[in-house]
Amino acid sequence: ADRPGAAVAHAVRATRGTVAEVLAVAPQREREAILASGARWANMSAASLSSIAWAKRYRHSSNNVPAYELFCFQRWLMLISAIKPLHLPEDGALMVLDSDILLFRSPAALLAEVAALPEHGGAHTA
C-alpha cells in the first residue's frame, strides 16, 4: 500500500504561497507525519464507514483484483465523508491529486489553471 508521506510533503511544498490546503485521508498511524508535513489529516478508518453499505452491494466485473477495484470506488465515498466537516465555501473548488499525478504535474500550476477557468472565476480554490 502507498504511504502518503512523500507525496503529501511534496504537495504541501508545491502549493506553498497558494490558497490551497492539502488534505490527506489516511490511517491513524500516518496522522502525526501528515500533520508534521503541514497538511490536514482525515481519518481514513472513520471515513470508510460511510462506504460499508455500498461495498456490500458492489458486484465485481473487472479483470483487475476485486479488492483493488472496490477501493478505487470506495475512496470517492471516503473523500466525501472526509470533506463534509470542512464546510468548504459554495464557490470553492476541490482538486484530487493522486501520487501518480504529482509525478507529472505541479500542484500549484494545476491550481492556477483551475482558478483561471471561467466557472471558477474569483473562487476560493483549494
N, C-alpha and C positions, 0 to 999 in steps of 0.2 A: 504494500500500500504506500502511496505517496505520503511523505511527511511535508506539511506545509511550510516548514521553517524557512528554507532558502527562497522559495517563491514568494512567500509573504514579505520577507525582509526586502526582496528586490522590488516588489510592488510599492512598499512604503517609501523606499528611497526614490523610486522613479516617479512618484506622484507628489513629492515634497514641493511646496510652492504652488500647489493647485488647491482647489476646493475639495478634492477627493478625500475620502476616508476609506481605508482598507478594512474590510470585514472578513475574517476567516471563520468558517463554520468547521469546527474541528473537535476532536475528543478532548475531554478534560485534561488528559496528560499533556496536551500541547498548549494549554492555556497560558502558562507563565511565559513560554518562549514567544508566543504570538503577542502578548501584551508588551513584553520587553522590546519587541521589534517596532512598536509604535502603532500596531494595528488593533482593531477591535476584535473581540473574540465572541463567538456564539457557540453554545453547547450543541455539538452535533448529536449527542445521545438524546437530549431533550427535543431537539428539532425533528429527529427521526420518528418520534412518537406520532407525529401528525401523518406519517405515511404508512403506518402499520395496517390499517384497514384496507387502504388501497393495495398494498403489497399482497394481501391475502387473495385479492381478486385478479392479480396480474397473471396473464397467460403468456408464456414464453413462445415466441415464433421466429426466433433468430438463430443463425448458426453460431453466434457467439455464446460464451459461457453464460448460463442463466443468471448467476449472481451478479456478474458484471452488468448485464443489460438491466436488471432490476435496479441496481444502484444508479445507473445512468438516468433513470426516470425518477427515482426517489430523491435524488439530490435537488431537483427542482422544487419538490414539495418541502424539503428541508429548508431550502433557501427562503421560500415564502414564510415559513414558520419563524425563521431567524430574523427576517427584516421587519415583520409586523410590529414588534415592540420599538423599533427605531422611529416610528411615526414620521416617515420621510415626507417632505413637502409635496403637495399635489403636482407642482411643476418640476419636481426633481426627476433625475434620470438615474438609472442603475445600470452599471456595466458589470457583467460576469466574466471574469478572466480566469481561465484555467491555466495551469503552469505551462502547458504547451503554447498558449498564446503569448505568454510572457517571454518565450524564447525568441519570438519573431517580431514583436511589435513593442513599442514603448507605450506603457500605460498612460503617460502624460500626453503623448501625441494622440492616442485614441480618445482620451478625454476631451482634448481640444477639438477634435473632429466632431464628436457628438455634440459638444456645446455650440458648435458653429452651425449645426443643422437648423433650418427654419423652424421645425416643430419644437425645438428646444431653445429658441431664442430667448435669452435672459433667464434661462432656467438655472436652478441650483443643481448643477451637475455633479453627482458623486457616485 
